[in-house]
Amino acid sequence: MKALIVGGGIGGLAAAVAFHQRGWEVEVLERAPEFTEIGAGLSIQPNGLRALDALGLGEALRSGGLADPPSGIRRTNGSWLIRNDVADLKRRFGQWVTVHRAGLVDLVLAALPARALRPGTAVRQVRPDGTVLHSGGTTTADLVVGADGVHSATRRSLWPDVPGPRYVGYTAWRLIAPPQPVDGSAETWGRGQRFGHVPMPDGRVYCYLMANAPSGSRTGMADLRDRFARWHDPIPALLNTASEDSVLQHDTYELPNLRTYVSGKVALLGDAAHAMTPNLGQGACQALEDAVTLASTVDTLGVRAGLAEYDRTRRPRTQLVARRSRQAGGPAHWTSPPLTALRDAALPLLPSSLFERSITPAYTWAI
Ligand SMILES: Cc1cc2nc3c(=O)[nH]c(=O)nc-3n(C[C@H](O)[C@H](O)[C@H](O)COP(=O)(O)OP(=O)(O)OC[C@H]3O[C@@H](n4cnc5c(N)ncnc54)[C@H](O)[C@@H]3O)c2cc1C
């Protein structure tokens, strides 16, 4: 049996490993000239780690260094809006890790034979019968996995009437600052903008920043240093020590809910199926869950029944996580002073169990 994977991001490569381990022939078509990821960090949360465990890759990630769950959300002066019980989160849900994205891609790539990889191959069209038209010709397979990200050509081919991704109104910058002490991972909310930092195992600090902005607007490090100059420590220091060219900016999109993730012999997976806001840090974790679930259902039940089962289990779950993620970040982007004052007064009064309840469905997945 052959699985053809469109897109060699984290989701597509994980799917390739999952099928390869079950004895399938796999081929990954990636339009970029090489398989790699952007220079940013990535939080792999307990559910994502369990999916990597199913591929036999979880331990390698853990041995690189463990991370603490997020410790909470602060005001711009550093006082806490929400403070999580980090020890309790770890006890209840399991371990977190923070990785460099390229490191995770390398780890997954190493589990695949070189013959499975076709970089520099752009897919133009996918048909429900398993035929894929690409820059290198035409290939057919028993199963096609559309893992080609938020602007998926697979989705456009097979779901031409579905509305495209929606810009959610805020743009995101990511950078990695040189090693320096920070107090765990936390987020700080201002009015219409926020800053998050996550220590990496080697002491460097992965930072993400988000701000309301028209889509397509671009700003560099000087503007970011200026925007966050009066926020609490260590935010100005993190921005001042990061190099000018380390900052990456991407607008934030999410997909409207699809009515199905499968069509004929084709399944959508990861951002191609359910691109979500990054507020819960779950996009890649959900793509990893998709990958191991898809290989398991299709290999066990056969292509037709397996795809139906994949759609039945993954669609409600990923759409729930996407909704929770949208809700979790919304108040960070309020701009009205009375509303944000109300937010800042109300959040500290909420029981921390409320946060735990909202993230429980995301973290408690197991295959
Ligand atoms: C600011 C920010 C922070 C985030 N933080 C986290 C986090 O901490 N934890 C987490 O779990 N998630 C996080 N996410 C989400 C996560 O990055 C994505 O959900 C995840 O990378 C999606 O992986 P994917 O493989 O589905 O898609 P992608 O990573 O987009 O990969 C798609 C691949 O397909 C290729 N491709 C596209 N079109 C074609 C074509 N026509 N032919 C061939 N190849 C094609 C692309 O080149 C790419 O390699 C974050 C997202 C953002 C924006």
The ligand as an SDF file (V2000), in Angstrom:
LIG
                    3D

 53 58  0  0  0  0  0  0  0  0999 V2000
    2.9710   32.3230   16.2600 C   0  0  0  0  0  0  0  0  0  0  0  0
    2.6670   30.8590   16.2670 C   0  0  0  0  0  0  0  0  0  0  0  0
    3.0450   30.0680   17.3460 C   0  0  0  0  0  0  0  0  0  0  0  0
    2.7250   28.7110   17.3750 C   0  0  0  0  0  0  0  0  0  0  0  0
    3.0980   27.9620   18.4560 N   0  0  0  0  0  0  0  0  0  0  0  0
    2.7510   26.6670   18.5200 C   0  0  0  0  0  0  0  0  0  0  0  0
    3.1440   25.8660   19.6500 C   0  0  0  0  0  0  0  0  0  0  0  0
    3.8460   26.3280   20.5670 O   0  0  0  0  0  0  0  0  0  0  0  0
    2.7420   24.5570   19.6980 N   0  0  0  0  0  0  0  0  0  0  0  0
    1.9770   24.0020   18.6800 C   0  0  0  0  0  0  0  0  0  0  0  0
    1.6240   22.8220   18.7870 O   0  0  0  0  0  0  0  0  0  0  0  0
    1.6260   24.7350   17.5920 N   0  0  0  0  0  0  0  0  0  0  0  0
    1.9990   26.0350   17.4870 C   0  0  0  0  0  0  0  0  0  0  0  0
    1.6660   26.7670   16.3700 N   0  0  0  0  0  0  0  0  0  0  0  0
    0.9250   26.1080   15.2610 C   0  0  0  0  0  0  0  0  0  0  0  0
    1.8570   25.2740   14.3900 C   0  0  0  0  0  0  0  0  0  0  0  0
    2.9530   26.0580   13.9510 O   0  0  0  0  0  0  0  0  0  0  0  0
    1.1130   24.7310   13.1760 C   0  0  0  0  0  0  0  0  0  0  0  0
   -0.1560   24.2770   13.5440 O   0  0  0  0  0  0  0  0  0  0  0  0
    1.8900   23.5690   12.5540 C   0  0  0  0  0  0  0  0  0  0  0  0
    3.1800   23.9730   12.1890 O   0  0  0  0  0  0  0  0  0  0  0  0
    1.1340   23.0330   11.3350 C   0  0  0  0  0  0  0  0  0  0  0  0
    1.8880   22.0060   10.7480 O   0  0  0  0  0  0  0  0  0  0  0  0
    1.4310   21.4060    9.3430 P   0  0  0  0  0  0  0  0  0  0  0  0
    2.4450   20.3490    9.0260 O   0  0  0  0  0  0  0  0  0  0  0  0
   -0.0020   21.0770    9.3530 O   0  0  0  0  0  0  0  0  0  0  0  0
    1.5710   22.6300    8.3090 O   0  0  0  0  0  0  0  0  0  0  0  0
    2.8350   23.4570    7.8700 P   0  0  0  0  0  0  0  0  0  0  0  0
    3.8430   23.5370    8.9460 O   0  0  0  0  0  0  0  0  0  0  0  0
    2.3330   24.7280    7.2990 O   0  0  0  0  0  0  0  0  0  0  0  0
    3.5030   22.5840    6.7010 O   0  0  0  0  0  0  0  0  0  0  0  0
    2.9430   22.5490    5.4150 C   0  0  0  0  0  0  0  0  0  0  0  0
    4.0420   22.1390    4.4420 C   0  0  0  0  0  0  0  0  0  0  0  0
    3.4710   21.9540    3.1620 O   0  0  0  0  0  0  0  0  0  0  0  0
    4.3010   22.5550    2.1920 C   0  0  0  0  0  0  0  0  0  0  0  0
    3.4530   22.9170    1.0560 N   0  0  0  0  0  0  0  0  0  0  0  0
    2.5230   23.9020    0.9960 C   0  0  0  0  0  0  0  0  0  0  0  0
    1.9290   23.9140   -0.2090 N   0  0  0  0  0  0  0  0  0  0  0  0
    2.4900   22.9120   -0.9220 C   0  0  0  0  0  0  0  0  0  0  0  0
    2.2880   22.4280   -2.2360 C   0  0  0  0  0  0  0  0  0  0  0  0
    1.3760   22.9680   -3.0670 N   0  0  0  0  0  0  0  0  0  0  0  0
    3.0190   21.3770   -2.6680 N   0  0  0  0  0  0  0  0  0  0  0  0
    3.9490   20.7980   -1.8410 C   0  0  0  0  0  0  0  0  0  0  0  0
    4.1980   21.2340   -0.5850 N   0  0  0  0  0  0  0  0  0  0  0  0
    3.4510   22.2640   -0.1220 C   0  0  0  0  0  0  0  0  0  0  0  0
    4.9010   23.7560    2.9040 C   0  0  0  0  0  0  0  0  0  0  0  0
    6.0910   24.2080    2.2770 O   0  0  0  0  0  0  0  0  0  0  0  0
    5.1320   23.1910    4.3030 C   0  0  0  0  0  0  0  0  0  0  0  0
    6.4010   22.5780    4.4120 O   0  0  0  0  0  0  0  0  0  0  0  0
    1.9960   28.1250   16.2980 C   0  0  0  0  0  0  0  0  0  0  0  0
    1.6450   28.9100   15.1960 C   0  0  0  0  0  0  0  0  0  0  0  0
    1.9710   30.2600   15.1620 C   0  0  0  0  0  0  0  0  0  0  0  0
    1.5620   31.0740   13.9680 C   0  0  0  0  0  0  0  0  0  0  0  0
  1  2  1  0
  2  3  1  0
  2 52  2  0
  3  4  2  0
  4  5  1  0
  4 50  1  0
  5  6  2  0
  6  7  1  0
  6 13  1  0
  7  8  2  0
  7  9  1  0
  9 10  1  0
 10 11  2  0
 10 12  1  0
 12 13  2  0
 13 14  1  0
 14 15  1  0
 14 50  1  0
 15 16  1  0
 16 17  1  0
 16 18  1  0
 18 19  1  0
 18 20  1  0
 20 21  1  0
 20 22  1  0
 22 23  1  0
 23 24  1  0
 24 25  2  0
 24 26  1  0
 24 27  1  0
 27 28  1  0
 28 29  2  0
 28 30  1  0
 28 31  1  0
 31 32  1  0
 32 33  1  0
 33 34  1  0
 33 48  1  0
 34 35  1  0
 35 36  1  0
 35 46  1  0
 36 37  1  0
 36 45  1  0
 37 38  2  0
 38 39  1  0
 39 40  1  0
 39 45  2  0
 40 41  1  0
 40 42  2  0
 42 43  1  0
 43 44  2  0
 44 45  1  0
 46 47  1  0
 46 48  1  0
 48 49  1  0
 50 51  2  0
 51 52  1  0
 52 53  1  0
M  END
$$$$
